[in-house]
Amino acid sequence: MTQDKFGTGAIKDLEDSRDYKYEDIMGAYSPLTEDDWKKGYDIEEKLNFKLPIKNQKSSESCVGMAFSYYLAILNLVETGKYDSVSAKAIYSQIFLPQGGSMFRDGAKLVVDWGALPDEKVSSNLDTVFDCESFMRDKSWITPEITEMAKALASKEYRLVTGMGIDIFAQAIRDGWGIVAGVEGVNNGTWMSNEPQPPVDKSEWAHCLYFGKFGIDEKGKYIATPNSWGDLGCWQKLRENYFINNNRFVFNPWTLIDKPNNIPNMDTQKFLLENDLKFVRNQTTGQFGRIIGGKLRTIENETSRGALLLLDDKIRNGGINISDSDWGSLPKLIF
């Protein structure tokens, strides 16, 4: 993306007194000290992985991009495995008619609905001509895939209302990151390692995931893997973005995750790819059939004819699985 084509995909949230506040729970954590700033916080180092940088190209999908980073991080924390999360699955359900979306809508969606891996709903824009139309498309939605999305749902979203870079940094540390908006202007710095805020008024707004903070010879900073991925690195935003009551940053949201209490990614993939197929437990001989993301066990099929019929279904596209895999499949209960 060139400097003259920055989007305006970040739409400021309207105030809502019902929002849960991060400050209501931050007292449960220790406040940041100068030593914390000197030590710094780096989500990549903490989780021992390199986060792939996304590129939203000409789409207005930055809110979807930012939350897709965040959800993938939270899943990595729980499972130890990184799966890129689909920005399209988020943005296509929250975009506004004029393009872009509100942050709260993204946070609410990933709590109420969940999220999906990119391998299920691709957000790859490399060969797409009309990026915005592609990211808005919702033809991928099915009851089965909606059921899968619950695995990556978060428990709660909270608005960070405190002012200053210290509150932002603490929220990053406490919540494995933060999603926030940044106001900008085409001043020639937004494709650099250290973009600069507007001098006076902004020209556009952008939504970002922040996962690092620290202090160096220039002072304090927070850092983001900007989804204008042509840059391909983490950018530092400094305290000059936070002057005059966070003048050039807005709508910071943090998520509280919940355990993936339904099948993991590999199991979900197996269920989705084998819908309506017959399955046999190769250890116990039990039979079942996958229906809508769950295993319906076939009971009381003890006659020779019935067993021969089930055996034939296994030979013709059915699947033999281990007893442990059988046990991990969610069961269809009547």
C-alpha positions in Angstrom: 0.0 0.0 0.0 1.4 3.4 -0.9 1.3 6.5 1.2 -1.6 8.0 -0.8 -3.8 5.0 -0.5 -4.1 4.5 3.2 -7.6 3.4 4.2 -10.0 4.6 6.8 -11.1 1.2 8.0 -11.1 2.1 11.7 -14.4 3.7 12.8 -14.5 5.1 16.3 -16.9 3.4 18.7 -19.8 5.2 20.2 -19.7 5.6 23.9 -21.6 2.9 25.8 -21.9 2.9 29.6 -22.5 -0.8 29.5 -18.9 -1.6 28.4 -16.8 -3.5 30.9 -13.7 -1.6 31.8 -10.2 -2.9 32.0 -9.4 -0.6 34.8 -12.0 -2.4 37.0 -9.7 -5.5 37.0 -6.3 -4.0 36.5 -5.8 -3.8 40.3 -5.5 -7.6 40.3 -2.2 -7.2 38.4 0.9 -5.4 39.5 1.4 -2.0 38.0 4.3 -1.4 35.6 7.6 -0.1 37.1 10.6 1.5 35.5 12.3 -1.9 35.7 9.4 -3.4 33.7 9.9 -0.8 31.0 13.6 -1.4 30.9 13.0 -5.2 30.7 10.3 -4.7 28.1 7.7 -7.1 26.8 7.9 -8.9 23.5 5.1 -11.3 22.6 7.3 -13.1 20.1 10.1 -13.7 22.6 7.6 -14.7 25.3 5.9 -17.3 23.1 9.1 -18.2 21.1 7.7 -17.7 17.6 7.8 -15.2 14.7 4.4 -13.6 14.0 3.7 -13.5 10.2 2.8 -10.0 9.1 -0.5 -9.6 7.3 -1.3 -7.2 4.4 -4.8 -5.9 4.1 -3.9 -4.2 0.8 -6.7 -1.9 -0.4 -9.4 -3.4 1.8 -10.9 -1.5 4.8 -10.5 -4.6 7.0 -8.0 -3.4 9.6 -10.3 -4.2 12.6 -10.6 -7.8 11.3 -6.9 -7.9 10.8 -6.1 -6.6 14.3 -8.4 -9.0 16.0 -7.2 -11.9 13.9 -3.7 -11.3 15.2 -5.0 -11.2 18.8 -7.1 -14.4 18.5 -4.2 -16.3 17.0 -2.0 -15.2 19.9 -4.5 -16.3 22.5 -4.9 -19.7 20.8 -1.1 -20.1 20.7 -0.9 -19.3 24.4 -3.4 -22.1 25.1 -2.4 -24.8 22.6 1.3 -24.1 21.9 0.4 -24.1 18.2 0.1 -21.0 15.9 -2.7 -21.0 13.4 -3.3 -17.9 11.4 -6.8 -16.6 12.2 -9.1 -15.4 9.4 -9.5 -11.6 9.2 -12.2 -12.1 6.6 -14.4 -14.3 8.9 -14.4 -11.3 11.3 -14.6 -8.3 8.9 -17.3 -9.8 6.6 -19.7 -10.0 9.6 -19.1 -6.4 11.0 -18.3 -4.1 8.1 -20.3 -0.9 7.7 -21.9 0.1 4.4 -19.3 2.8 3.7 -16.5 0.4 4.5 -14.5 -0.2 7.7 -15.9 -1.3 11.0 -16.2 -0.4 14.7 -13.8 -2.0 17.2 -16.5 -3.0 19.6 -18.3 -4.9 16.9 -15.1 -6.9 16.3 -14.6 -7.6 20.0 -18.3 -8.6 20.5 -18.1 -10.9 17.5 -15.1 -12.8 18.7 -16.8 -13.3 22.1 -20.3 -14.1 21.0 -19.4 -16.0 17.7 -15.7 -16.8 17.8 -13.2 -17.0 15.0 -11.8 -19.4 12.4 -8.4 -20.3 11.0 -7.4 -18.9 7.7 -7.3 -22.4 6.3 -11.1 -22.5 6.6 -11.9 -18.9 5.4 -8.9 -17.5 3.6 -7.9 -13.9 4.0 -5.1 -14.1 1.4 -5.4 -11.1 -0.8 -2.3 -11.7 -3.0 -4.3 -12.7 -6.1 -7.5 -10.7 -5.4 -8.5 -7.9 -7.7 -11.3 -6.3 -5.6 -9.9 -6.7 -2.0 -12.8 -5.0 -0.3 -15.5 -7.0 -2.0 -13.5 -10.2 -1.3 -13.3 -9.4 2.4 -17.0 -8.6 2.6 -18.1 -11.8 1.0 -20.1 -14.0 3.4 -20.9 -17.0 1.2 -18.6 -19.1 3.3 -20.9 -19.2 6.3 -22.6 -22.5 7.1 -24.0 -24.0 10.3 -21.1 -26.4 10.4 -18.4 -23.8 10.1 -20.3 -21.5 12.6 -20.1 -24.4 15.1 -16.3 -24.6 14.5 -15.9 -20.9 15.3 -16.8 -21.4 18.9 -13.4 -23.0 19.6 -11.7 -19.6 19.3 -14.3 -17.6 21.1 -13.1 -15.3 24.0 -14.8 -14.9 27.3 -15.0 -11.2 27.6 -13.9 -7.9 26.1 -13.0 -4.8 28.1 -12.4 -1.2 27.1 -9.2 0.4 28.3 -10.3 3.9 29.4 -7.2 5.1 31.2 -4.9 7.7 29.7 -1.2 7.4 28.8 1.2 4.9 27.4 1.7 3.2 30.8 -1.9 2.0 30.9 -1.6 0.7 27.3 1.6 -1.2 28.1 0.1 -2.8 31.3 -2.9 -3.9 29.3 -0.6 -5.5 26.7 1.3 -7.4 29.4 -1.9 -8.5 31.2 -3.9 -9.5 28.2 -1.3 -10.9 25.7 -1.7 -7.8 23.7 -4.3 -5.1 22.9 -6.3 -3.8 19.9 -6.4 -0.1 19.5 -6.9 2.7 16.9 -4.4 5.2 15.7 -5.0 8.4 13.9 -2.6 9.3 11.1 -1.7 11.6 8.3 0.2 11.0 5.1 3.5 12.5 6.4 5.8 10.0 4.7 6.5 8.0 7.9 3.8 5.3 7.9 5.9 2.8 6.0 8.9 3.3 8.3 9.9 1.6 11.5 8.8 4.5 13.6 5.7 6.4 12.2 4.9 9.9 13.5 1.6 11.3 14.6 -0.2 14.2 12.9 1.0 17.7 13.9 -2.5 19.0 14.1 -5.5 17.1 12.7 -5.6 13.5 11.3 -6.6 12.4 7.8 -7.4 8.7 8.5 -7.6 6.1 11.3 -6.2 2.6 11.4 -6.8 -0.3 13.8 -3.8 -2.3 15.1 -2.8 -5.1 17.4 -0.1 -4.2 19.9 2.1 -6.9 21.4 5.3 -5.3 22.6 6.5 -2.4 24.7 9.8 -1.2 26.0 12.2 1.8 26.5 15.3 2.7 24.5 17.5 5.7 24.0 14.5 7.7 22.6 12.1 6.8 25.4 9.1 4.6 25.8 7.3 2.8 23.0 4.6 0.3 22.2 4.9 -1.8 19.0 2.6 -3.3 16.4 2.9 -5.7 13.4 1.1 -3.2 11.1 -1.2 -5.0 8.6 0.0 -2.8 5.9 2.4 -5.7 5.4 4.6 -4.1 2.7 6.8 -3.0 5.6 7.1 -6.5 7.1 8.2 -5.5 10.6 7.0 -4.3 13.9 6.6 -0.5 14.2 7.2 1.6 17.3 4.7 4.2 18.4 6.0 6.5 21.1 4.6 8.8 23.8 3.9 11.6 21.3 0.8 9.6 20.3 -0.5 9.9 23.8 -0.3 13.6 24.5 -3.4 15.6 25.4 -5.5 12.6 26.7 -4.4 10.0 24.2 -5.0 12.4 21.3 -4.0 10.2 18.5 -4.9 6.7 19.9 -8.4 5.6 20.6 -10.7 2.6 21.4 -8.2 0.3 23.0 -9.8 -3.2 23.7 -8.4 -6.1 25.6 -9.8 -9.7 25.5 -10.1 -12.2 28.3 -9.8 -15.6 26.8 -11.6 -18.8 27.7 -10.5 -22.4 27.2 -11.1 -24.1 23.9 -13.6 -26.4 25.5 -14.6 -27.9 22.1 -12.4 -29.8 19.6 -9.0 -28.4 18.8 -8.1 -27.2 15.3 -7.0 -30.6 14.0 -10.2 -32.3 15.3 -12.4 -29.6 13.8 -10.6 -30.0 10.5 -11.2 -33.7 10.5 -14.9 -33.2 11.3 -15.4 -30.6 8.6 -13.7 -32.6 5.9 -15.5 -35.9 6.7 -19.0 -34.7 7.3 -21.6 -37.5 6.7 -18.9 -40.2 6.4 -19.0 -43.4 8.4 -16.3 -44.0 11.1 -15.1 -47.1 12.9 -13.2 -47.4 16.1 -10.5 -49.8 15.0 -9.8 -50.8 18.6 -13.3 -51.5 19.8 -15.1 -52.0 16.5 -17.7 -49.4 17.3 -19.3 -47.6 14.3 -20.5 -44.0 14.0 -21.2 -41.3 11.4 -20.1 -37.7 11.4 -23.1 -35.4 11.2 -22.8 -31.6 11.4 -19.5 -31.6 13.3 -20.3 -34.4 15.7 -20.1 -38.2 15.9 -23.4 -40.0 16.0 -22.6 -43.4 17.3 -24.5 -46.4 15.8 -25.8 -48.6 18.5 -27.5 -52.0 18.5 -26.3 -52.9 15.0 -25.4 -56.4 15.9 -26.9 -58.5 13.1 -24.5 -60.0 10.6 -26.2 -58.1 7.7 -26.0 -54.8 9.5 -22.3 -55.3 10.3 -21.5 -56.3 6.7 -23.3 -53.2 5.5 -21.3 -50.9 7.8 -18.1 -52.7 6.8 -18.9 -51.9 3.2 -19.5 -48.3 4.0 -16.1 -48.1 5.7 -14.4 -49.7 2.6 -16.1 -47.2 0.3 -15.0 -43.9 1.7 -15.3 -44.5 5.5 -12.6 -44.1 8.0 -10.9 -46.2 10.6 -9.6 -44.3 13.6 -7.9 -45.0 16.9 -9.7 -45.4 20.2 -8.2 -42.1 21.5 -9.3 -40.2 18.4 -12.7 -41.7 18.7 -12.9 -40.5 22.3 -11.9 -36.9 21.3 -14.7 -36.5 18.8 -17.8 -34.6 20.2 -20.8 -36.9 20.3 -24.3 -36.2 18.9 -26.7 -36.7 21.8 -30.4 -37.4 21.3 
